[in-house]
Amino acid sequence: MIDPKDKEFQQKDTYDIQDLLGLMIFLRSENGCPWDRAQDHETIQENMLEEAYEAVDAIQMQDEAKLCEELGDVLMQVVFHAQIAEENEAFDFSDVVTGICKKLISRHTHLFGDDCALTAEEGLDTWAKNKKIERNYDKASQMLTDVPRAMPALMRAAKLQKRAAKVGFDWPTPQGARDKMQEELAELEQELSRREEVATPSQDKAVERAIQAEAGDLLFAVVNYLRLNKIEPESALSGCSDNFIRRFQSMEEIAAEEGVDIDSGLSLKILDHYWDEAKRREREEKTE
């Protein structure tokens, strides 16, 4: 384990998990870092999400060096939370490792038990079956309430729909989801039209709540339609956002070629012209 008084540890070529655990103990100690010492589970919870997203970003960029770095950041968050828990006498890092090893064994009963799974889908079904047994689910709805609310909304909606589909609550074809999507759009537009009719603040709040609800229904229906067409909504929207940034940058560059600053109060018609030109150039690059 790292001795913080030993400056030689800074010159090691490699470190192991015991070094990391020792370093975290030191950082949290009275002689360590004031910031690290001041943290608790709640104050660093967003860091866990941020580091996980950065690791996924590295995967999507197919950048192995960056992925290695980001996985280290994720591991640091695990060690950080485990150290806080140990100080609170709740659990320690060893308990975390023991827990996940037990879970991997108990959920893979097609390897360590009597179940049989010859495909990836069968393996996933076995995992889900064992999870249901371990958590003593006696109602199908418990599979839904078990989905974390902290998940990104699109990802959470897709996961909820997949779990509901396990008990047969699903459209037999994407057409049903498409019809539902159009129905929800019409209902949202109907609520939006009521904005002009409200007479009192209380009515206004009621209308806004209805609009919010219908907007959620529409997004949920869109996720359903994409899922049934084997499209991951989170990935699709993330890719669309990347495309938007790239085209916006291209639009800005095209305008600059003409000596125009797009942040100078241009009309939407002119901005659309540059946007269309950016899309045209992008298509040309793809065909070259």
Secondary structure as UniProt FT lines:
FT   TURN            4..5
FT   HELIX           7..11
FT   HELIX           17..28
FT   TURN            30..31
FT   HELIX           34..38
FT   TURN            41..44
FT   HELIX           45..60
FT   TURN            61..62
FT   HELIX           64..87
FT   TURN            88..89
FT   HELIX           93..107
FT   HELIX           109..112
FT   HELIX           120..134
FT   TURN            135..136
FT   TURN            140..141
FT   HELIX           142..145
FT   TURN            149..150
FT   HELIX           153..165
FT   TURN            166..168
FT   HELIX           174..193
FT   HELIX           194..196
FT   HELIX           201..228
FT   TURN            229..230
FT   HELIX           233..257
FT   TURN            258..259
FT   TURN            262..263
FT   HELIX           268..287
//
